[in-house]
Amino acid sequence: MRLLRAGSLSMAMILGGILSLQAEITPEDIRQLQSRFQQAEESEERLRARIQKLEATIAELRSQMGEVRSVAASAGKDAVTQEQLKKVLDQLRDLDRRRQDDNEKVVQQIKRLADLPTAPPPSFDDPKPKGRKPSAEPSVGAGGNGAGAKSDSKSDLKSEPKADVPKPTLPADYEFYEHVVRDNQSVSQIINEYNKGYGLKVRLKHVLEANPKLRPERLITGQKIRIPVVK
């Protein structure tokens, strides 16, 4: 009888616990459990897909390793030895060293050229009027003991070469720029530079007339020449 009473009491306690648990579980708890279960299933599917992908990659690597082994076995004596490979690497290092030496030489040459003094470019300011130097040749008809009025055969002979002297194209008092020749500049480049910079119409004959001693084929860096203002 005591056993029956004890059993009935334990059954009552179990039933009471079950009823109390049912009373504590809410619909929200059930939804959370279902969501977690679904997430666990999705994670399992992803893991299975990754495992399959890894298995396929392993199989492919094994196949490639087999091909490499077969090629190495068939190569035999034709395979590259360590000594041959070292020789090729030494040649490559030697070529790279020479290339670096050449680069250093080029850099040093560039630095030397950069250190050379260079004349500043023209500032393209307004020209300053300066008078033209008087010609060293005596003018015809100049006074002095009536020498201009009378002429003999000797003076005629001396005056004959003057007929070939070109007629001056610049006025007696003209404006000009004083240009300092830069490296590797030619007369034509200088003329184009001033024509474009100032809107001039300077020609070679104007520059030669303004600079009687100028030799266009022998310009020197730092040399000063006159560029007349011709519009």
VMD Tcl script that draws the C-alpha trace (Angstrom):
set ca {
  {0.00 0.00 0.00}
  {2.81 2.32 0.84}
  {4.42 1.58 -2.59}
  {1.20 2.39 -4.39}
  {0.89 5.64 -2.50}
  {4.51 6.54 -3.29}
  {4.01 5.71 -6.98}
  {0.88 7.74 -7.20}
  {2.62 10.66 -5.56}
  {5.55 10.53 -8.04}
  {3.18 10.31 -10.99}
  {1.32 13.29 -9.67}
  {4.56 15.26 -9.35}
  {5.61 14.38 -12.95}
  {2.22 15.35 -14.31}
  {2.39 18.59 -12.36}
  {5.85 19.36 -13.81}
  {4.64 18.69 -17.36}
  {1.64 20.91 -16.85}
  {3.84 23.69 -15.42}
  {6.25 23.46 -18.42}
  {3.36 23.67 -20.88}
  {2.14 26.71 -19.02}
  {5.61 28.40 -19.31}
  {6.18 27.74 -23.09}
  {4.78 30.54 -25.24}
  {4.13 30.74 -29.02}
  {7.12 33.10 -29.33}
  {9.39 30.41 -27.86}
  {8.08 27.94 -30.39}
  {8.75 30.35 -33.28}
  {12.33 30.94 -32.08}
  {12.95 27.21 -31.84}
  {11.62 26.72 -35.37}
  {13.84 29.55 -36.67}
  {16.92 28.07 -35.00}
  {16.11 24.66 -36.40}
  {15.79 26.14 -39.90}
  {19.11 27.98 -39.55}
  {20.78 24.76 -38.42}
  {19.45 22.97 -41.51}
  {20.73 25.76 -43.81}
  {24.17 25.66 -42.16}
  {24.29 21.92 -42.65}
  {23.45 22.34 -46.35}
  {26.22 24.91 -46.79}
  {28.72 22.66 -45.06}
  {27.76 19.79 -47.32}
  {28.22 21.98 -50.42}
  {31.67 23.10 -49.22}
  {32.67 19.51 -48.50}
  {31.64 18.48 -52.01}
  {33.58 21.39 -53.52}
  {36.69 20.50 -51.52}
  {36.42 16.88 -52.59}
  {36.22 17.97 -56.25}
  {39.26 20.25 -55.80}
  {41.25 17.44 -54.16}
  {40.38 15.11 -57.02}
  {41.50 17.69 -59.57}
  {44.80 18.28 -57.74}
  {45.45 14.57 -57.61}
  {44.85 14.37 -61.36}
  {47.27 17.25 -62.01}
  {49.90 15.68 -59.75}
  {49.61 12.48 -61.73}
  {50.13 14.37 -64.99}
  {53.19 16.16 -63.58}
  {54.69 12.90 -62.42}
  {54.10 11.29 -65.81}
  {55.71 14.25 -67.62}
  {58.71 14.20 -65.26}
  {59.10 10.47 -65.73}
  {58.94 10.76 -69.53}
  {61.37 13.72 -69.62}
  {64.25 11.63 -68.31}
  {67.58 13.12 -69.37}
  {65.92 16.13 -70.99}
  {64.88 17.49 -67.60}
  {66.61 20.69 -66.45}
  {69.28 20.05 -63.84}
  {70.04 22.23 -60.85}
  {73.37 23.21 -62.36}
  {71.77 24.39 -65.60}
  {69.16 26.34 -63.68}
  {71.88 28.00 -61.57}
  {73.80 28.97 -64.71}
  {70.72 30.65 -66.19}
  {70.07 32.51 -62.92}
  {73.68 33.74 -62.84}
  {73.33 35.09 -66.38}
  {70.12 36.88 -65.45}
  {71.79 38.44 -62.40}
  {74.69 39.61 -64.56}
  {72.32 41.20 -67.05}
  {70.41 42.93 -64.27}
  {73.65 44.26 -62.78}
  {74.69 45.70 -66.15}
  {71.28 47.27 -66.56}
  {71.58 48.94 -63.16}
  {75.06 50.24 -64.04}
  {73.71 51.72 -67.28}
  {70.83 53.34 -65.41}
  {73.24 54.92 -62.92}
  {75.35 56.30 -65.77}
  {72.27 57.80 -67.41}
  {71.16 59.38 -64.12}
  {74.62 60.87 -63.56}
  {74.66 62.28 -67.09}
  {71.22 63.83 -66.56}
  {72.41 65.42 -63.31}
  {75.42 66.87 -65.08}
  {73.22 68.35 -67.78}
  {70.87 69.75 -65.15}
  {73.78 71.49 -63.41}
  {74.82 73.31 -66.58}
  {73.84 77.01 -66.55}
  {70.96 77.87 -68.84}
  {69.82 81.26 -70.01}
  {66.34 82.28 -68.85}
  {63.58 82.33 -71.49}
  {62.36 85.68 -72.84}
  {60.00 87.49 -70.51}
  {57.94 89.00 -73.35}
  {57.80 92.46 -71.76}
  {57.28 95.66 -73.69}
  {60.38 96.38 -75.82}
  {62.58 99.28 -74.91}
  {63.38 101.65 -77.80}
  {67.07 101.74 -78.56}
  {68.80 103.54 -81.37}
  {70.39 101.63 -84.20}
  {74.16 101.71 -84.22}
  {75.49 104.04 -86.93}
  {77.00 102.36 -89.90}
  {80.79 102.35 -90.13}
  {80.60 103.26 -93.82}
  {80.79 106.99 -94.70}
  {77.54 108.43 -95.96}
  {77.38 109.86 -99.47}
  {77.24 113.65 -99.68}
  {78.82 114.26 -96.27}
  {80.37 117.67 -95.88}
  {84.09 118.28 -95.42}
  {86.27 120.23 -97.85}
  {83.77 119.65 -100.66}
  {84.77 115.99 -100.98}
  {81.17 114.94 -101.54}
  {80.68 117.29 -104.48}
  {83.74 116.18 -106.37}
  {84.62 112.63 -107.32}
  {87.55 111.23 -109.20}
  {88.17 107.85 -110.77}
  {89.50 106.35 -107.53}
  {86.41 107.33 -105.56}
  {84.24 105.88 -108.34}
  {86.11 102.59 -108.11}
  {85.65 102.53 -104.36}
  {81.96 103.32 -104.63}
  {81.23 100.55 -107.15}
  {81.02 97.68 -104.58}
  {78.53 99.71 -102.56}
  {75.94 99.13 -105.27}
  {75.70 95.48 -104.12}
  {75.00 96.38 -100.48}
  {71.36 95.48 -99.67}
  {69.04 98.32 -98.91}
  {68.36 98.69 -95.16}
  {64.96 97.33 -94.16}
  {64.97 98.70 -90.61}
  {64.51 102.36 -89.67}
  {67.40 104.30 -88.24}
  {65.80 104.23 -84.79}
  {64.06 100.90 -84.18}
  {62.95 98.96 -81.15}
  {64.36 95.53 -80.41}
  {64.51 92.74 -77.86}
  {67.84 91.52 -76.51}
  {67.63 87.73 -76.57}
  {69.99 85.38 -74.72}
  {70.56 82.22 -76.74}
  {69.59 79.00 -74.94}
  {70.90 75.49 -75.48}
  {70.45 74.06 -78.99}
  {68.56 77.13 -80.25}
  {68.67 78.16 -83.90}
  {67.97 81.56 -85.40}
  {64.76 80.32 -87.02}
  {63.50 78.99 -83.68}
  {64.22 82.30 -81.97}
  {62.46 84.25 -84.74}
  {59.38 81.99 -84.52}
  {59.39 82.36 -80.74}
  {59.24 86.15 -80.89}
  {56.81 86.26 -83.81}
  {54.36 84.07 -81.90}
  {55.00 85.70 -78.52}
  {54.68 89.31 -79.68}
  {52.75 89.01 -82.92}
  {55.73 90.25 -84.94}
  {56.73 89.67 -88.56}
  {60.47 89.36 -88.13}
  {62.46 87.69 -90.89}
  {66.02 86.45 -91.06}
  {67.19 89.52 -93.00}
  {65.95 91.77 -90.18}
  {67.94 89.83 -87.58}
  {71.06 89.83 -89.75}
  {70.73 93.56 -90.30}
  {70.33 94.19 -86.57}
  {73.32 91.93 -85.84}
  {75.93 92.53 -88.58}
  {78.48 90.16 -86.99}
  {76.01 87.36 -86.35}
  {76.77 83.93 -87.82}
  {73.48 81.97 -87.72}
  {75.22 78.63 -88.13}
  {77.40 79.22 -85.06}
  {75.16 80.33 -82.22}
  {76.67 80.01 -78.74}
  {74.71 79.40 -75.55}
  {74.51 82.67 -73.60}
  {75.17 84.80 -76.69}
  {73.10 87.99 -76.88}
  {71.44 88.97 -80.16}
  {68.99 91.69 -81.12}
  {65.49 90.82 -82.32}
  {64.06 93.93 -84.01}
  {60.41 94.83 -83.59}
  {58.88 94.41 -87.06}
  {55.11 94.53 -87.32}
}
mol new
graphics top color blue
foreach p $ca { graphics top sphere $p radius 0.5 }
foreach p [lrange $ca 0 end-1] q [lrange $ca 1 end] { graphics top cylinder $p $q radius 0.2 }
display resetview
